[in-house]
Amino acid sequence: MNKATHRWLTLIVFASTLSGCEAENGERRLVGQLESDRIEITAEVYEPIVERAVVEGESVESGQLLIRQDTSRIEARIVEAEANTQQTRARLDELIRGPRKEQIVAARANVDGASKDLKYRETELKRAESLFERELASPDVRDRAQAAKDQAQSNLENLEARLDELLSGTTVEELRQAEEAVRVAEARVESLLIDRRRHSAVAPSAGVVDSLLFEAGERPAAGQPMAILLSGEQAYARIYIPESMRVKVAPGVSARIYVDGMERVVDGVVRWVSSDAAFTPYFALTEDDRGRLTYAAKVDIVGEQRRLPDGVPVEVELVLDRNEN
């Protein structure tokens, strides 16, 4: 081998080594953008909006009021349900207390009156039968007297049963029915109170109001989004990890995040890596990486007090163990 050939081989090996180092370093600088989990605040009732308690871009805390809808209709239903509850409770109290003395006295008087009426109807029936046997009255007279006597007998039995019921007091079955009726009425009131609370949309977590989709006075349909909330106190970097690096990346891996428009580097920690491979979006790939399978990942920003805006492009360098390469 002559000196010229040896020189060219040396240059080729050196160039290959540099190329390999650049590829190795380049694959750790992953392109992505800042994002936040988007939460849709949907309307649960078909009522007009009476108040927008926040503005777009405002930071909110968990449980903070966002939008309030009209509660006039639900308030009327609550009043009705509470009145029904009071009625069922009063009926239960009545059964627990038992019949009043005045009711028993009145029932006994009704039984006495019915008994006397029955005796009178029996006497009338005997008179009609005697006249019919002597052919001094038609069969209709006897039949009417018999029907009157039977009706008086039924009325007496009914009143006696009513008196026995009052004297025996409330049964266990009646008390149980009344107690269950009270529980049903109370559950109805509680359900309506829950519905009333759902007329007010609150933030499920801390975040930023991205957009309000309805103005005051408008009436969103049930299930229709009213607001979009960017959750979390800080955005995260969404990146796409090449298939060749997937086994090296796991939650807890440190990262350095280069945010467009910021001179300093931001610290980060991998929070999540998808278990399903997908083709990376065009904006997250270099020319050499296009067409490769990658895995979506979320990298949390650490130590940054100011919330960074969504949609800003970033480059993320994962801090991996070099001995694994």
PLY file of the C-alpha trace (Angstrom):
ply
format ascii 1.0
element vertex 325
property float x
property float y
property float z
element edge 324
property int vertex1
property int vertex2
end_header
0.00 0.00 0.00
1.48 3.35 -1.06
1.46 6.53 1.00
-1.32 8.22 -1.03
-3.69 5.30 -0.57
-2.93 5.16 3.14
-3.61 8.91 3.44
-7.04 8.58 1.74
-8.07 5.66 3.94
-7.10 7.64 7.03
-9.22 10.59 5.90
-12.23 8.35 5.17
-12.05 6.69 8.61
-11.73 10.10 10.31
-14.69 11.50 8.37
-16.78 8.44 9.22
-15.94 8.86 12.90
-16.99 12.53 12.85
-20.17 11.64 11.01
-21.00 8.99 13.57
-20.45 11.42 16.46
-22.63 14.04 14.84
-25.40 11.52 14.23
-25.09 10.31 17.79
-25.26 13.82 19.21
-27.94 14.87 16.74
-30.33 12.08 17.62
-30.44 13.34 21.21
-31.60 16.82 20.12
-35.29 16.13 19.45
-37.64 18.66 17.92
-41.09 19.37 19.38
-43.24 22.11 20.82
-44.71 23.34 24.10
-48.19 22.03 24.83
-50.73 21.72 27.62
-53.48 19.19 28.18
-56.69 20.76 26.84
-59.83 20.38 28.92
-63.24 21.07 27.40
-65.71 22.58 29.86
-69.08 21.38 28.56
-72.59 22.57 29.35
-74.68 20.07 31.28
-77.98 21.95 30.99
-79.79 23.85 28.25
-79.96 27.22 30.00
-78.70 30.70 29.03
-75.37 31.98 30.31
-75.79 34.75 32.87
-72.14 35.32 33.85
-68.65 34.80 32.45
-66.49 35.00 35.57
-63.11 34.87 33.76
-61.51 36.24 30.62
-59.43 34.48 28.00
-55.80 34.11 29.00
-56.55 34.35 32.72
-54.87 31.92 35.10
-57.36 30.04 37.27
-57.17 27.79 40.30
-58.89 24.46 40.80
-62.57 24.97 41.67
-62.68 28.59 40.44
-65.94 29.68 38.80
-65.70 30.01 35.02
-69.25 30.30 33.68
-72.64 30.47 35.40
-75.94 29.55 33.75
-79.47 30.61 34.69
-80.93 28.64 37.64
-84.53 29.93 37.71
-86.05 26.70 36.43
-84.08 24.40 38.74
-84.82 26.64 41.75
-88.57 26.17 41.19
-88.15 22.41 40.96
-86.16 22.39 44.20
-88.94 24.29 46.01
-91.48 21.76 44.75
-89.33 18.79 45.80
-88.71 20.25 49.26
-92.45 20.77 49.76
-93.09 17.16 48.77
-90.45 16.06 51.27
-92.16 17.98 54.06
-95.47 16.37 53.11
-94.07 12.83 53.29
-92.37 13.57 56.61
-95.65 14.87 58.03
-97.39 11.67 56.92
-94.70 9.59 58.63
-95.09 11.59 61.85
-98.83 11.04 61.69
-98.40 7.28 61.37
-95.88 7.20 64.23
-98.22 9.16 66.49
-101.23 6.99 65.66
-104.91 7.99 65.32
-106.32 10.89 67.31
-109.03 10.35 69.93
-111.42 12.50 67.94
-111.04 10.17 64.95
-111.87 7.14 67.08
-114.94 8.84 68.59
-116.18 9.81 65.13
-115.62 6.30 63.82
-117.61 4.77 66.69
-120.44 7.19 66.04
-120.45 6.21 62.38
-120.62 2.52 63.35
-123.54 3.17 65.72
-125.39 5.08 63.01
-124.79 2.36 60.46
-125.96 -0.30 62.90
-129.24 1.53 63.53
-129.72 2.03 59.80
-129.20 -1.72 59.24
-131.85 -2.56 61.84
-134.27 -0.19 60.15
-133.58 -1.75 56.72
-134.12 -5.24 58.17
-137.49 -4.15 59.57
-138.45 -2.65 56.21
-137.47 -5.88 54.45
-139.66 -7.97 56.78
-142.61 -5.63 56.17
-142.15 -5.82 52.40
-141.94 -9.64 52.49
-145.13 -9.82 54.59
-147.00 -7.59 52.11
-145.69 -9.62 49.20
-146.86 -12.92 50.78
-150.32 -11.45 51.24
-150.21 -10.21 47.65
-150.54 -6.61 48.81
-147.23 -5.48 47.25
-145.36 -6.11 44.00
-142.03 -8.01 43.80
-140.25 -4.71 43.10
-141.06 -3.44 46.56
-139.54 -6.53 48.14
-136.44 -6.36 45.91
-135.81 -2.70 46.72
-136.09 -3.42 50.41
-133.62 -6.31 50.06
-131.10 -4.10 48.18
-131.37 -1.38 50.81
-130.76 -3.91 53.57
-127.69 -5.34 51.77
-126.25 -1.87 51.24
-126.71 -1.01 54.90
-124.98 -4.26 55.85
-121.96 -3.46 53.63
-121.73 0.07 54.98
-121.73 -1.20 58.56
-118.97 -3.72 57.84
-116.85 -1.03 56.17
-117.19 1.36 59.09
-116.44 -1.40 61.60
-113.26 -2.26 59.69
-112.24 1.39 59.72
-112.82 1.54 63.49
-110.77 -1.61 64.01
-107.96 -0.06 61.98
-107.93 3.04 64.14
-108.02 1.03 67.34
-105.17 -1.28 66.26
-102.90 1.64 65.27
-100.27 1.83 62.52
-98.82 -1.40 61.16
-95.13 -2.07 60.61
-95.69 -2.24 56.85
-97.33 1.20 56.80
-94.45 2.72 58.74
-91.92 1.15 56.38
-93.73 2.50 53.33
-93.84 5.99 54.84
-90.14 5.87 55.73
-89.18 4.82 52.20
-91.37 7.58 50.78
-89.40 10.11 52.85
-86.09 8.68 51.58
-87.26 8.94 47.98
-88.31 12.56 48.47
-84.99 13.47 50.13
-83.02 11.78 47.35
-84.99 13.79 44.81
-84.04 17.04 46.56
-80.36 16.02 46.70
-80.40 15.18 42.98
-81.83 18.60 42.14
-79.22 20.31 44.33
-76.51 18.52 42.33
-78.15 19.71 39.11
-78.16 23.27 40.44
-74.43 23.10 41.19
-73.85 21.95 37.63
-75.31 25.21 36.36
-71.95 26.68 37.43
-68.91 25.52 35.44
-65.73 25.49 37.54
-62.12 24.74 36.69
-61.31 21.07 37.39
-57.64 21.94 37.87
-55.28 24.90 37.80
-54.54 26.24 34.35
-55.13 29.02 31.84
-58.37 29.89 30.07
-57.60 29.37 26.40
-60.98 30.37 24.93
-64.57 31.12 25.91
-66.94 29.90 23.20
-70.19 31.64 24.26
-71.18 35.14 25.28
-73.52 36.03 28.15
-77.13 35.51 27.08
-76.37 32.68 24.69
-77.79 29.22 25.38
-75.39 26.31 24.74
-76.85 22.86 24.18
-76.24 20.17 26.78
-72.90 18.51 26.06
-71.62 21.42 23.98
-68.22 22.90 24.97
-68.44 26.36 26.58
-64.75 26.94 27.35
-61.32 25.47 26.69
-58.89 25.25 29.62
-55.15 24.61 29.33
-54.53 22.58 32.46
-51.46 22.54 34.67
-49.35 25.28 36.18
-46.76 24.91 33.41
-46.71 23.71 29.81
-44.70 20.65 28.83
-42.63 19.77 25.79
-44.09 17.17 23.46
-41.37 15.42 21.49
-41.05 12.30 19.37
-38.39 9.75 20.25
-36.87 7.73 17.39
-37.28 3.98 17.55
-33.52 3.54 17.95
-33.56 5.54 21.21
-36.77 4.15 22.71
-35.15 1.55 24.97
-32.93 4.25 26.54
-35.75 6.63 27.47
-38.04 6.17 30.46
-39.95 8.45 32.83
-37.52 10.28 35.09
-34.81 10.84 32.48
-33.40 14.37 32.71
-33.47 16.70 29.72
-32.29 20.12 28.56
-34.93 22.12 26.73
-34.03 24.82 24.21
-37.03 27.10 23.78
-37.24 29.41 20.78
-36.87 32.99 21.97
-35.09 32.11 25.22
-31.33 32.31 25.53
-30.99 30.13 28.59
-31.61 26.40 28.67
-34.56 25.09 30.67
-34.33 21.92 32.74
-36.81 19.13 32.15
-37.77 15.59 33.17
-39.44 12.96 30.99
-42.91 12.33 32.38
-44.38 9.85 29.91
-43.45 7.89 26.81
-46.03 6.27 24.57
-45.96 2.51 24.21
-47.40 2.71 20.69
-45.19 3.61 17.76
-46.38 6.08 15.15
-45.03 8.06 12.22
-43.70 11.34 13.51
-45.37 14.58 12.35
-43.41 16.42 9.67
-42.52 19.36 11.90
-40.77 17.19 14.49
-38.32 15.46 12.18
-35.05 16.33 10.52
-34.53 15.38 6.91
-32.63 12.21 7.89
-35.36 11.05 10.29
-38.39 11.39 7.99
-40.37 8.22 7.57
-39.10 6.56 10.75
-41.26 5.19 13.52
-41.17 7.25 16.70
-42.81 7.36 20.13
-44.56 10.45 21.51
-43.24 11.67 24.85
-43.98 14.44 27.34
-41.17 16.30 29.09
-42.10 18.38 32.12
-40.42 21.74 32.61
-38.64 22.05 35.96
-37.83 25.21 37.91
-39.46 27.74 35.56
-41.65 30.17 37.50
-43.28 31.89 34.53
-45.72 29.80 32.50
-44.38 29.35 28.99
-46.82 29.77 26.09
-48.22 26.82 24.17
-47.20 26.21 20.57
-43.62 27.52 20.84
-41.10 25.23 19.06
-38.47 23.58 21.25
-35.51 21.28 20.97
-34.97 18.74 23.72
-31.66 17.09 24.51
-32.08 13.97 26.63
-29.37 13.32 29.20
-28.65 9.65 28.56
-25.82 7.41 29.74
-23.13 7.63 27.07
-21.89 4.14 27.90
-25.15 2.75 26.46
-24.46 4.21 23.03
0 1
1 2
2 3
3 4
4 5
5 6
6 7
7 8
8 9
9 10
10 11
11 12
12 13
13 14
14 15
15 16
16 17
17 18
18 19
19 20
20 21
21 22
22 23
23 24
24 25
25 26
26 27
27 28
28 29
29 30
30 31
31 32
32 33
33 34
34 35
35 36
36 37
37 38
38 39
39 40
40 41
41 42
42 43
43 44
44 45
45 46
46 47
47 48
48 49
49 50
50 51
51 52
52 53
53 54
54 55
55 56
56 57
57 58
58 59
59 60
60 61
61 62
62 63
63 64
64 65
65 66
66 67
67 68
68 69
69 70
70 71
71 72
72 73
73 74
74 75
75 76
76 77
77 78
78 79
79 80
80 81
81 82
82 83
83 84
84 85
85 86
86 87
87 88
88 89
89 90
90 91
91 92
92 93
93 94
94 95
95 96
96 97
97 98
98 99
99 100
100 101
101 102
102 103
103 104
104 105
105 106
106 107
107 108
108 109
109 110
110 111
111 112
112 113
113 114
114 115
115 116
116 117
117 118
118 119
119 120
120 121
121 122
122 123
123 124
124 125
125 126
126 127
127 128
128 129
129 130
130 131
131 132
132 133
133 134
134 135
135 136
136 137
137 138
138 139
139 140
140 141
141 142
142 143
143 144
144 145
145 146
146 147
147 148
148 149
149 150
150 151
151 152
152 153
153 154
154 155
155 156
156 157
157 158
158 159
159 160
160 161
161 162
162 163
163 164
164 165
165 166
166 167
167 168
168 169
169 170
170 171
171 172
172 173
173 174
174 175
175 176
176 177
177 178
178 179
179 180
180 181
181 182
182 183
183 184
184 185
185 186
186 187
187 188
188 189
189 190
190 191
191 192
192 193
193 194
194 195
195 196
196 197
197 198
198 199
199 200
200 201
201 202
202 203
203 204
204 205
205 206
206 207
207 208
208 209
209 210
210 211
211 212
212 213
213 214
214 215
215 216
216 217
217 218
218 219
219 220
220 221
221 222
222 223
223 224
224 225
225 226
226 227
227 228
228 229
229 230
230 231
231 232
232 233
233 234
234 235
235 236
236 237
237 238
238 239
239 240
240 241
241 242
242 243
243 244
244 245
245 246
246 247
247 248
248 249
249 250
250 251
251 252
252 253
253 254
254 255
255 256
256 257
257 258
258 259
259 260
260 261
261 262
262 263
263 264
264 265
265 266
266 267
267 268
268 269
269 270
270 271
271 272
272 273
273 274
274 275
275 276
276 277
277 278
278 279
279 280
280 281
281 282
282 283
283 284
284 285
285 286
286 287
287 288
288 289
289 290
290 291
291 292
292 293
293 294
294 295
295 296
296 297
297 298
298 299
299 300
300 301
301 302
302 303
303 304
304 305
305 306
306 307
307 308
308 309
309 310
310 311
311 312
312 313
313 314
314 315
315 316
316 317
317 318
318 319
319 320
320 321
321 322
322 323
323 324
